[in-house]
Amino acid sequence: MTAEARAPRAATSAAGAPGTEGTARAATVRAARAVRWYVRALMGDGDYERYVAYLRRAHPDAEVPTEKEFWCRRWAEQEANPGARCC
């Protein structure tokens, strides 16, 4: 057996290039974070946190509603003023 045959091989990714498995993992993590951000934005998950930050900045003396109160008011506002939607 030659020395080259006994030497450990460099880690390869699916593309076969040495050392790219970390890059592929980082790209996968970035893609997963982007999908999470998009779904949260689409569903309005960050709306309460943004509202609380705005309320504390613009109206520091105002009482901060609970998250349940925030969503009840928001849904009531959407029902009362539907704006641009099909139904």
MDAnalysis code that builds the backbone (N, CA, C; Angstrom):
import MDAnalysis as mda
import numpy as np

u = mda.Universe.empty(261, n_residues=87, atom_resindex=np.repeat(np.arange(87), 3), trajectory=True)
u.add_TopologyAttr("name", ["N", "CA", "C"] * 87)
u.add_TopologyAttr("resid", np.arange(1, 88))
u.add_TopologyAttr("resname", ["MET", "THR", "ALA", "GLU", "ALA", "ARG", "ALA", "PRO", "ARG", "ALA", "ALA", "THR", "SER", "ALA", "ALA", "GLY", "ALA", "PRO", "GLY", "THR", "GLU", "GLY", "THR", "ALA", "ARG", "ALA", "ALA", "THR", "VAL", "ARG", "ALA", "ALA", "ARG", "ALA", "VAL", "ARG", "TRP", "TYR", "VAL", "ARG", "ALA", "LEU", "MET", "GLY", "ASP", "GLY", "ASP", "TYR", "GLU", "ARG", "TYR", "VAL", "ALA", "TYR", "LEU", "ARG", "ARG", "ALA", "HIS", "PRO", "ASP", "ALA", "GLU", "VAL", "PRO", "THR", "GLU", "LYS", "GLU", "PHE", "TRP", "CYS", "ARG", "ARG", "TRP", "ALA", "GLU", "GLN", "GLU", "ALA", "ASN", "PRO", "GLY", "ALA", "ARG", "CYS", "CYS"])
u.atoms.positions = np.array([
    [0.850, -1.173, 0.000],
    [0.000, 0.000, 0.000],
    [0.897, 1.237, 0.000],
    [0.544, 2.204, -0.830],
    [1.369, 3.402, -0.926],
    [0.988, 4.379, 0.172],
    [1.815, 5.394, 0.370],
    [1.560, 6.412, 1.395],
    [0.304, 7.201, 1.055],
    [0.039, 7.444, -0.245],
    [-1.156, 8.182, -0.644],
    [-2.409, 7.387, -0.331],
    [-2.351, 6.098, -0.448],
    [-3.515, 5.249, -0.199],
    [-3.841, 5.207, 1.283],
    [-2.821, 5.310, 2.156],
    [-3.047, 5.257, 3.591],
    [-3.380, 6.612, 4.198],
    [-3.113, 7.686, 3.490],
    [-3.356, 9.028, 4.032],
    [-4.858, 9.269, 4.143],
    [-5.300, 9.919, 5.236],
    [-6.726, 10.199, 5.372],
    [-7.175, 11.180, 4.295],
    [-8.374, 10.961, 3.817],
    [-8.920, 11.822, 2.782],
    [-9.582, 13.042, 3.415],
    [-9.567, 14.138, 2.703],
    [-10.249, 15.358, 3.156],
    [-11.754, 15.128, 3.054],
    [-12.486, 15.724, 3.982],
    [-13.948, 15.617, 3.948],
    [-14.469, 16.277, 2.678],
    [-15.438, 15.632, 2.067],
    [-16.018, 16.189, 0.842],
    [-17.504, 16.343, 1.008],
    [-18.056, 17.303, 0.292],
    [-19.495, 17.512, 0.309],
    [-20.109, 16.733, -0.834],
    [-21.393, 16.928, -1.035],
    [-22.088, 16.259, -2.119],
    [-21.490, 16.670, -3.465],
    [-20.978, 17.883, -3.550],
    [-20.369, 18.360, -4.789],
    [-18.983, 17.757, -4.975],
    [-18.408, 17.232, -3.910],
    [-17.123, 16.587, -4.004],
    [-15.941, 17.493, -3.708],
    [-16.150, 18.740, -3.455],
    [-15.052, 19.649, -3.171],
    [-14.660, 19.540, -1.699],
    [-13.374, 19.457, -1.413],
    [-12.949, 19.346, -0.016],
    [-13.304, 20.593, 0.795],
    [-13.792, 20.370, 2.017],
    [-14.026, 21.456, 2.940],
    [-15.280, 22.287, 2.694],
    [-16.177, 21.857, 1.851],
    [-17.376, 22.658, 1.569],
    [-18.580, 22.245, 2.399],
    [-18.436, 21.236, 3.250],
    [-19.589, 20.817, 4.056],
    [-20.007, 21.900, 5.037],
    [-19.063, 22.684, 5.552],
    [-19.396, 23.801, 6.431],
    [-20.137, 24.892, 5.690],
    [-19.750, 25.138, 4.454],
    [-20.420, 26.145, 3.635],
    [-21.849, 25.708, 3.321],
    [-22.029, 24.437, 3.011],
    [-23.364, 23.927, 2.719],
    [-24.250, 23.993, 3.956],
    [-23.688, 23.669, 5.094],
    [-24.459, 23.745, 6.341],
    [-24.852, 25.189, 6.640],
    [-23.916, 26.116, 6.464],
    [-24.206, 27.529, 6.711],
    [-25.293, 28.027, 5.768],
    [-25.248, 27.601, 4.519],
    [-26.276, 28.005, 3.554],
    [-27.634, 27.431, 3.946],
    [-27.646, 26.212, 4.442],
    [-28.904, 25.591, 4.880],
    [-29.474, 26.326, 6.083],
    [-28.615, 26.694, 7.020],
    [-29.053, 27.436, 8.205],
    [-29.608, 28.799, 7.797],
    [-28.908, 29.497, 6.882],
    [-29.398, 30.795, 6.400],
    [-30.754, 30.646, 5.717],
    [-30.918, 29.614, 4.909],
    [-32.186, 29.388, 4.218],
    [-33.301, 29.094, 5.222],
    [-33.011, 28.283, 6.233],
    [-34.021, 27.973, 7.248],
    [-34.421, 29.222, 8.023],
    [-33.453, 30.071, 8.340],
    [-33.770, 31.319, 9.044],
    [-34.608, 32.251, 8.176],
    [-34.296, 32.293, 6.887],
    [-35.068, 33.135, 5.971],
    [-36.509, 32.648, 5.860],
    [-36.699, 31.336, 5.790],
    [-38.050, 30.773, 5.727],
    [-38.795, 31.069, 7.019],
    [-38.131, 30.929, 8.154],
    [-38.766, 31.223, 9.442],
    [-39.186, 32.687, 9.512],
    [-38.290, 33.593, 9.080],
    [-38.618, 35.024, 9.075],
    [-39.824, 35.289, 8.179],
    [-39.850, 34.688, 6.998],
    [-40.940, 34.916, 6.053],
    [-42.271, 34.432, 6.621],
    [-42.288, 33.243, 7.183],
    [-43.530, 32.691, 7.737],
    [-43.999, 33.537, 8.916],
    [-43.082, 33.943, 9.788],
    [-43.461, 34.803, 10.922],
    [-44.030, 36.130, 10.437],
    [-43.399, 36.718, 9.407],
    [-43.895, 37.990, 8.861],
    [-45.260, 37.804, 8.209],
    [-45.425, 36.725, 7.507],
    [-46.691, 36.438, 6.835],
    [-47.822, 36.235, 7.840],
    [-47.533, 35.571, 8.933],
    [-48.548, 35.271, 9.946],
    [-48.711, 36.400, 10.964],
    [-47.824, 37.376, 10.959],
    [-47.929, 38.494, 11.886],
    [-47.404, 38.193, 13.272],
    [-46.507, 37.223, 13.379],
    [-45.996, 36.822, 14.695],
    [-45.223, 37.924, 15.404],
    [-44.549, 38.791, 14.673],
    [-43.761, 39.834, 15.302],
    [-44.524, 41.135, 15.505],
    [-45.800, 41.174, 15.122],
    [-46.571, 42.415, 15.187],
    [-46.737, 42.930, 16.617],
    [-46.999, 42.045, 17.558],
    [-47.195, 42.463, 18.944],
    [-45.913, 43.070, 19.504],
    [-44.770, 42.389, 19.253],
    [-43.497, 42.899, 19.759],
    [-43.189, 44.276, 19.165],
    [-43.441, 44.451, 17.866],
    [-43.208, 45.752, 17.231],
    [-44.131, 46.814, 17.807],
    [-45.392, 46.448, 18.062],
    [-46.345, 47.403, 18.620],
    [-45.924, 47.838, 20.023],
    [-45.503, 46.889, 20.831],
    [-45.065, 47.212, 22.197],
    [-43.842, 48.130, 22.151],
    [-42.892, 47.843, 21.255],
    [-41.708, 48.711, 21.133],
    [-42.125, 50.114, 20.703],
    [-43.037, 50.209, 19.745],
    [-43.525, 51.516, 19.299],
    [-44.226, 52.240, 20.444],
    [-45.100, 51.528, 21.144],
    [-45.868, 52.147, 22.221],
    [-44.955, 52.683, 23.319],
    [-43.948, 51.938, 23.678],
    [-43.009, 52.385, 24.722],
    [-42.169, 53.561, 24.257],
    [-41.854, 53.609, 22.965],
    [-41.043, 54.688, 22.428],
    [-41.863, 55.966, 22.236],
    [-43.058, 55.842, 21.636],
    [-43.860, 57.007, 21.286],
    [-44.785, 57.466, 22.410],
    [-45.241, 56.542, 23.223],
    [-46.178, 56.852, 24.309],
    [-45.727, 56.143, 25.587],
    [-44.662, 56.618, 26.214],
    [-44.105, 55.903, 27.361],
    [-45.058, 55.784, 28.556],
    [-46.037, 56.687, 28.655],
    [-46.962, 56.621, 29.787],
    [-48.179, 55.749, 29.524],
    [-48.363, 55.312, 28.293],
    [-49.534, 54.507, 27.942],
    [-49.409, 53.096, 28.507],
    [-50.540, 52.523, 28.851],
    [-50.562, 51.154, 29.360],
    [-50.379, 50.187, 28.197],
    [-49.496, 49.223, 28.359],
    [-49.239, 48.239, 27.312],
    [-50.275, 47.124, 27.437],
    [-51.037, 46.860, 26.353],
    [-52.047, 45.797, 26.424],
    [-51.375, 44.420, 26.437],
    [-52.101, 43.444, 26.935],
    [-51.592, 42.079, 26.862],
    [-51.628, 41.642, 25.405],
    [-50.942, 40.563, 25.112],
    [-50.932, 40.075, 23.731],
    [-52.340, 39.667, 23.291],
    [-53.101, 39.082, 24.200],
    [-54.474, 38.687, 23.874],
    [-55.322, 39.925, 23.552],
    [-55.181, 40.982, 24.355],
    [-55.931, 42.217, 24.095],
    [-55.523, 42.830, 22.751],
    [-54.227, 42.789, 22.461],
    [-53.740, 43.322, 21.195],
    [-54.399, 42.611, 20.021],
    [-54.389, 41.267, 20.044],
    [-54.953, 40.517, 18.920],
    [-56.462, 40.687, 18.834],
    [-57.152, 40.757, 19.953],
    [-58.610, 40.980, 19.919],
    [-58.927, 42.327, 19.272],
    [-58.189, 43.362, 19.649],
    [-58.401, 44.690, 19.048],
    [-58.061, 44.678, 17.560],
    [-56.979, 44.033, 17.221],
    [-56.569, 44.000, 15.810],
    [-57.586, 43.268, 14.951],
    [-58.064, 42.115, 15.408],
    [-59.059, 41.368, 14.626],
    [-60.374, 42.130, 14.541],
    [-60.758, 42.799, 15.623],
    [-61.985, 43.597, 15.595],
    [-61.854, 44.740, 14.593],
    [-60.680, 45.378, 14.555],
    [-60.424, 46.454, 13.598],
    [-60.476, 45.935, 12.162],
    [-59.927, 44.764, 11.925],
    [-59.956, 44.187, 10.583],
    [-61.370, 43.809, 10.157],
    [-62.164, 43.327, 11.080],
    [-63.553, 42.993, 10.767],
    [-64.378, 44.247, 10.498],
    [-64.122, 45.309, 11.253],
    [-64.879, 46.546, 11.094],
    [-64.475, 47.287, 9.813],
    [-63.189, 47.211, 9.449],
    [-62.658, 47.909, 8.262],
    [-61.858, 46.907, 7.421],
    [-62.549, 46.112, 6.597],
    [-61.852, 45.042, 5.884],
    [-60.791, 45.498, 4.892],
    [-60.891, 46.693, 4.349],
    [-59.881, 47.160, 3.404],
    [-59.884, 46.341, 2.134],
    [-58.713, 46.068, 1.596],
    [-58.588, 45.352, 0.335],
    [-58.445, 43.852, 0.585],
    [-59.551, 43.168, 0.521],
    [-59.504, 41.701, 0.570],
    [-60.694, 41.159, -0.223],
    [-60.649, 39.942, -0.590],
    [-61.664, 39.418, -1.503],
    [-63.000, 39.119, -0.819],
    [-62.990, 38.776, 0.457],
    [-64.241, 38.323, 1.088],
    [-64.648, 39.189, 2.260],
])
